[in-house]
Structures are given as C-alpha cells and as structure tokens.
Amino acid sequence: MPLWAVYGDGRRVTDGAVVAPRERLGWRPTIGLGMQHLLAVAAATLIVPALTGLSPAVTLLFSGIGTLAFLLITRHRLPAYLGSSVAFIAPLQAAQGAGLAAQLGGVLMVGLVLVAVGVAVKALGNRVVDAAMPPVVIGGIVMLIGLSLAPGAVGQFGRQPAIGVFTLLAVLVAVAVLPGMGGRLAILLGLVAGWLLATAVGALDPQRLDALGDAAWIGLPGLTGPQITPSVVLGMLPVVIVLVAENIGGVRAIGAITGRSTDGLTGDALVANGVATTLAGLGGGVGTTISPQNIGVMAASRVCSTATYAVAALAAIVLSFSPKVGALLLTVPVGVLGGASLVLYGLIAVYGAKVWMDNRVDLTDPLTLAVAAAALVAGVGGLTFSVGGVPLGGVVWGTAGIMLLYPLLRGLRRLAGARNAVPGTAVSEAAVPGTAVPGAAVPAPRLRARRSGGIGWQLGQK
C-alpha cells in the first residue's frame, strides 16, 4: 500500500477541497508546494542561530531531520514542519558566555523534558488535554499564536513598506485571479515576486550580498557536541512551557485546517518535537517547534499532504550542505517577509476563530469574553515578565491565562451559583451561563438588528 494516495488526477484540486495528510498531488506540484514551505520557514529558521551564535547550516540540517522524525513518529497524521523556535533566542543569548557546548546542553535537556511531557500526556490519555483545553481554550490559543506574531510581521513590513506592499498585493492577486494550483502557490509566488523586485531596485542587504559572494558552494555542516552545565540548563527549562503551548496550539490549528480530528495526537506531537529538539542539541542546532509560517501556508493552499513537508525536509537537508544556498536564503529582504507574513499569521488567527464558530462557543458569556480578551491582548501586546532571569512573552502568559484562569473561574462561578441557589433545588451545569449539559443540543441564539443611537446596526439576542 503506498504511503500517499494520489488525489484525483494529481493535478487539479476543486475549489474548497482539502488534500488530506495521507494524500498527495503529482510529484511536480508536490515539489513546488514543498519548496513553498521551505521558503516560508527558511529565513525564520536561519535567523535564530544567526542571533544566538549557533550554526545556520547545522540548524537547517536538524530542522529537516527533525521534520522527518516528526512525520514518522506521528505516522503522517500531522502535516507540520519543525522550524527554529524563537523561544530559544533569549536563553541562548544569555548563555553565550558559557560557550557553544553549554548552550547545546541546554537545548538537549529541553528536548528530553519535552519528550517526558509527551509520554505523560500519552499515558494519561487525551482526556487530560480535553479537560485542560475545551474549545474556547483551543480557539483562543490558536488565535494567540497567530496574533502574537503580528508585531514582528508589521515591524518587518514597516522597514521596507514599498517592498512589503508589493509582496502583499502579489500574494492577494495570486489568490484572487490564478486558477487551481496557481492560487495555492500564492505565498511562494508573492515571495519570489517581492524578492525579484527588491533585487531589481537594489533593496537587498549589502552585507548579506557580500556573505553570499564569499560562501562556498559545497561544505559540510560543522557538528558540535553538548555539555551539561546546570546553570544554563535551569535558565533554559522555562522554554518547555512555550514549546508545550506552541505544539498544542499547532496541533489544534492543523486539525481545524484539515477538518480531521487530532484527538490523541498531542502526546505524539510533543514526543516528536522533543526528539527533534534533542537531536538538534546533540549535533549543534537550535531547538524546534511546529512552524506557524507553514501552518499559514497550508491554510492558504489547502494542501495538507505530508508529502509536501517531506519534500521540504529533504530539501533542507540537501541545502544544509551548501553554504551558498543558505546565504542566498538569508538575502530575502525583511519587507518581503513582512508582506507575506501579514497573510500567513492572520490566517492562523482566523482559524482560531473558526474553532470557536465550529464548536458554537458562547461569545455572549462575559466570562468567556473577559478571559479570552485579556489573553489575546497579552499576546498581541507582547506582555513580557522574567521568571528566574528568563523573559517569558505574551504567548506563555496568554496561554497560561486561558488554560488556568478559564476553568478556575468557571469553577468559582458554579460554586457561587450553588450557594445562591434556592434550598432544595438542584443547580445543573446548564444553569450556569456559558456552559452546557454534555450531549444536550444548544439552540443557536436568534439575532435581530436594532438601531444604536442612530449610528449603524448592532446584533442583539432576542
């Protein structure tokens, strides 16, 4: 039995259709889609080691190896690419004085702890994740991941606004007017178009062009072994919290895009990402996470075939042996990345809203609104506090707020409802606003329009 069944005639995908993870198109479009994934993640994957003193070539190598391991461990049920996690930037920079081997020891230990967390989730069952992550939490985290990336995309866009506008328009026009695969390759086409324009007008970074000219065509990635330094390891362990949040949100986002249940796969994803990060720590690369850029590409193309990710991973491994190609990918201007990222990151956030809609989350419930609103603003605003000298950003605090505060406050509300109930009467779960009796049908609220102060229309429950 082949690993991937060919979708339709292998060339055309009907509007609105989704190519499933275990399906693929013909190899020519599959390779094109795989290169789109690689281009989308390459700059972000290479910039993290560049900022932290690690080898970009080795990081690209283990990004490809880690992605292949992820696909195998999840049995090709979760289409995802593992790129460098930006959560490692601050602790790796803080540990630069301890040396490269000590930095890698911290990455290694983060990977091993993440594997242990994944094994625990698998052993305790999916009910642990379901209890901690009802639909309101799932959708909120997916939105949080997309929106938390918005400042970076806007910052890149603002540094080269003309190039960013051109790239954004190229992506949108490709989606609007190109039929079939052309529209599904819109991100790749926009990136290439913006890159070519920037080259034509001389908007490429001169230093990166010099590095491109000096780079060799073929070269072996320089592998380095780890060294366990307790102080570095302790400073890096909080990254595990970020990786758990990113992986859970990524798995839920993938489920929303593919239209298939990802129940029971969270533990596998955590184990697989932990294995990939462990391998990176053993050889000299940055720890990995499910890349949100590639989730955005998948949402735009609606091609969820793991074959495209396998192509991207194999290409990354091959390209890691060419310093020239790695230097070429780093010449992609920030304006091009910003223009494409406005679409990619926004798509992730929109799919979080889709989770809420599909599960009919009650957005008239004040508790749901308040907790979700606070968490989303924490992510978008980049709320950052340091714990043990390690700065933890909005994704961590927003995720913690949704996962911890929402069930805690729901419990307090039920308790308050029970205390205020008339003696001798029972308080059901459905009697508490924003909750429902398991298995019971929840009628959709009837909406009516009403004038609001003579300015516009509002929707109100009838």
N, C-alpha and C positions, 0 to 999 in steps of 0.2 A: 504494500500500500504506500503510495507516495506521501511525502511529508506535507505537501501542499496540493490541494485540488485546484485545477485551473478554473478560474471564474469565467463563466460564459464562454465567449470566443477568445478570451485572453487579451482583447484589445479595447473593448468598449465597456463602460460602466454606465448604467442608466442613471438619470438624474435622481438624486435622493437615495440611491442604493449605497450599501456599505460592503466593501470587500472584507470578509471575515479573517480573523487571525490565521486560520489554517487553510486559507485560500490564497491564490496569487494570480496576477495577470501574467501575460507573456513576459519572457525574461528581459526583453528590451525596455518596456515601460517599468518593469520592476527595478531594473538597474538605475533608470532615470529617477525614480522615486527614492531609491536608496541614496543616491548622490544628493538629492534634495535634503534628506535627513542629515547627511554628513555635513553639508554646507551650513545648515541651520544651527548645528551644535558645535562645529569646529572652532569658531572664534572664541566662544564662551569656554570651551574645554581647554583651549590653549592659553587663554589669558590668565587663568587661575595659577598654573605653575609659573608663568612669567612674573606674576606678582609675588610669589612666595619662594622663589629660588629653586624650585624643582624643575626637572627636565620636561619641556613641552613634548618632545618626541616620545619619551617613556610614558608620559601621561596619555598621549594619543594611543600608544600601543595597548596599555592596560584598559583604556576605555573600550577599545574593540574587543579585547579578550573578555573583559567583564560583561559586555553586552551579550556575547555568545554564551557565556556561562549562565547569564540571567535567562536567556531564551530556553536553554536546556533544562535548568532547574524548574522553571515554571511550565515546562512541557509545551512551549509555544502557545500558551493560552493568554499571555500578557504581552502584547506588542509594545515594546519600550526600548529606548536607547539610554545607556548609562553614561552620562557626561560628568565632568568635574563638578563637585558640589561647592558652591561659593561659601558654604558654612565653614569650610576649612581655611578660608583666607586669613581671618584674624588670628586663630590659634597657631597656624603655620608661620605667620609673620612674627608672632610673639616668640616662637621657638627657634627663630633663625640663628640666634646666638649660640644655641646648643649644638648646632651642626645638622647636616642633612640626614645622617643616620638616626639621630634622635627624633627629628621631625617624622621620619618614616615609621619609627617605632610607635609614635602616637597614632598615625593613620592605621597601622596594623591592629592596635588594640581597639580602636573604634570599630573596625571591621569585625573583630571577634565578638565584641559585646553585641553588635547588631545581629550577628548570627544567633547568639544566645536568645535575644529578644524574639527573633523569628521562630526559633524552636519552641519557645514558651507559648507563643500565640498558636502555633500548630497543635501543641499538646493540649492546651486548654479549649481549643475549638473556636470556631468563628463567632460563637455567642459572646465571647469577650469583646471582640471588635464591634459586634452589633449592639451590645449593651452600651459601650462607650461612644458609639457613633451612629445614632439614629439619623434619618435623612436630613434633618435640619443641621446637624453637625457635619455630615458628609458634604452637603452642598456648600456650607459655609467655608470649610477648609479648602475645597476646590477653588471657590471664588477667591479666597485669601491668597492662595499660591499665585494665581494669575494677577491679581491686583497689587500684590506686594512687589511684583517685578516692574510695575508701571513706572516708578520714578527712574529706574535705570534706563528703560526704553525712551522715556521723554528726555532724559539727560543726553543720551546719545543723539537723539533726533535734533535737539537744540544746538549741539556743537557743529552740525552741518545741516542746517534746516533745508537748504535748497536741494541737496542730495537726498535728504530724508523724504521730502515731499515727492520728488520724482520716483523714488523707490516705492513709497506707499501707493502712489497713483498707478504705477506699473503693476503692482500686486492686485489692486482693486479692478483695474481694467481687464487683466487676465482672467480674473474670476467672472467678470460680467460678460465678456464677449467671446472668450475662447471655448469651443465645444469640447466635451469629453475630457480626455487626459490633459489638454492644454490648461483648462481651469484648475485641475487637480494638481498641476505642477506650478501653480501661480506663485508660490513663495520662492521657488527656485528661479523662475523667470524674473521675478522682481529683484532678487538679489543680484543676478547676473547683469540685468539691465542697469541697476544703480551702480554696480561695480565698474561696468564699462564707461558709464557717463563720468564717474569720478576719475577714471584713468584719462579720459579724453580732455577733461578740464584741469588736470594737474592737481586733483584734490587728495592724492594718496600721501601717506606719511613718508617724508623723505628718509627718516631713519630706518623704517621698515623696508623701504626700497633698497637701501644700502645693505641691510641684512640679507635681503633676497639675493642680491648680486654676489655676496660673499659665501652664501650657503652652498654646500656640496650637493650633488645630485643624489648620491647614494652614501649612506652611513649607518652604522649600527647604533641603535639606542644604547646609551650608557647606563646599564643596570647598577643599582646600589642596594646594599642590604640594610636592614633596620637595626636599631639599637634601642633597647627599652630603657628609657630614662623616666623614673617615676614622676618628677615634676612636670615634664612635658606631657606625659600620658594623662595626668589629672587635669591639666589645662585644656586638653582636647576632648575629654569624655563628654562634656555637655553637647558636643556636636551630635552625639547619638540621638538626643531629643529631636533635633532638627531633622535628621535623616528619617527617623520614625514618622514624623509628621509629613515630610515630603513624600515618602513612599506610600503611606496610607492615602494621602490626597491624590497621588498619582494613580494608584490602583483604582480609586473611585472614579477619577476622571476618565480613565481608559474604559471602565465599564459603561459610563454614560455615553461615550463616543461610539463604542462598538455595539451598544444595545444588548450586550450579553452580561449575565451575572458574573461578578468577580468574587462572589461569596466563597470563602475558603482559600482564596489565593493571597491574602495579605501576608500570612506567615511565610509562604513560599517566596514572595517578593522581598520580604525583609531578609530571609536567609540568603537569597541570591545576591542582593545588594551587599550584604555583609561579606559574602565570599569574594565578590568583585573588589570591594574596598580592601579586604585582607590581601588579595593578590597584588593590588597596587602598592600597598605598604611593604610587601616583601621585595618588590622589584624597583621601586623608585618613583611611583606615580601618585597623583592626588586621589583621595577618596572619591567615590562616585555616588550618584543619585539618579533617580528617574528624571530624565531631562524634560523640563516643561516646554522648551522650544520644540522638541519633537512631538509632544502631545499636541501642540498648536498646529504643527504641520499635518499631523494625522487628522485633526479636526477639519482642516481646510480641504484636504484631499479626499477624505472619507475612505481611504485605502488603509485598512488596519492589518494588512498581511505582515506576519513576522518575517516573511522573505525579504521585504524591503529593509528591515532592521538588520537582518543577517548580512545583506549586501553592504549596508553602511558600516557594519562592524568589520567585515573583511577588508573593505577599502581603507578603513582607519588603520588596520594592522599593516597593510602594504605601504600606506603613505608614511607611517612612522619610521620606515627605513629610508625615507628621502627627506633630508633636512631642507632641501629646496622647496618641496611641496608644502611643508609645514610653514616655512617662511612666507610662501605665496598666500596661504590662507590667512595669515596674520595681516596681510595688506588690505583686507576688506575694510573699507572706511567705516567709522562709527555712525555716520549718517545713514549708510545703507543698512547697517544692523538695526538702527533705531527705527527706520521706516518699516522694515519687515516685522520688528518686534511689537510695534503698535498693534498689528493684526494678530500675531501669534499669542501674545499674552492676553489680549482681550478675548480671544476665543476660549482660552482656558476659563476665564471668569464667567463667560456666558454659559459654559457647560455646567458650572456650579449652580447657576440659576435654573438650568434645565433639570438638574437633580431635584431641586425644590418643587418645580412645576410637576414633574412626573410623579412625585410622591405626595402631591397635594399638601405640602407643608402649609400650615395655617399662619399666614403672614398678617392676620389681624390680631394675633395673640401678642400683647405687649411684651411678655417675657421673651418670646422668640425674637421679636424685633429688637429689643434692647440689647440682648446678649450678642446677636449677630452683628448689629450695628457697631458696637464697641470693638468687637474682634476685627471687623473689616477695616475700621479706621486705624486700628493699631498696626495692621499690616500695610495699608496704603501709606500711612504717615511714617513708617519706618521706626516705630517706637522701639527704643533700644535701652536695655539695662544690662549692667555687668554682674555676673554671678561668679565669684571666685576669680575675678580679674578677666573673665571671658565675656565679651559682649554678646548678648543674645538679642536678636532682632524681632521685628514685628510678626514674622511667621510663627516663631516659637510662642510669643505671648498671645497672639491671636488664636492659635490652635489650642493652647492651654486654656484660654478663656472660654472657648466654645465647648471643649471636651469636659472641663471640670465644672465651670460655673453653671452651664445649662442644666445638667442632671441634678446638681446640688440645689439650685433654686427651684427646680420643678418639685424636688422632694420637700423643700420648705413650704411651697405653696400647697401641696397636698396635705401636709401636716396642719397648716393653718386652716385649710378648708375643713379638715376633720374636727378641729377644735371648735370651729364656729358653726358646725352643723347642729341642727335641732336634735336633742337627745332622742334616741330610739329610731333614728333614720340612718340609712347607710349612705356613705359617700362613695360613689363609683369613680373610676378613673375618668370616665367621660364627663363627670360633673365638673372637673377642673378644666378651666379654659386652656385650649391648645393641646389637649390630649384626646385620645380616642380609645374606645374599648377594642381590644385586639380582635380582628376579624369582622368588626362591625362596619357597615357601609357608612361613609362620611358624606353627607349630601353637600354638593358644591353650593357655596353661597350665591343667592340671587343678587345680581347687581343692578342698580338703577343709577341713572345720571341725574345730578342736581346742579343747579347753578350755585356758584360760590362767590358771593359778593359782586356779581355781575362780571367776573373775570374768569373765563374759561369754564371747564367742567371738572367735576370730581366724581369718583366712584364711591358709592356707599352701599352698605348692606341693607337689604330690605327684609 
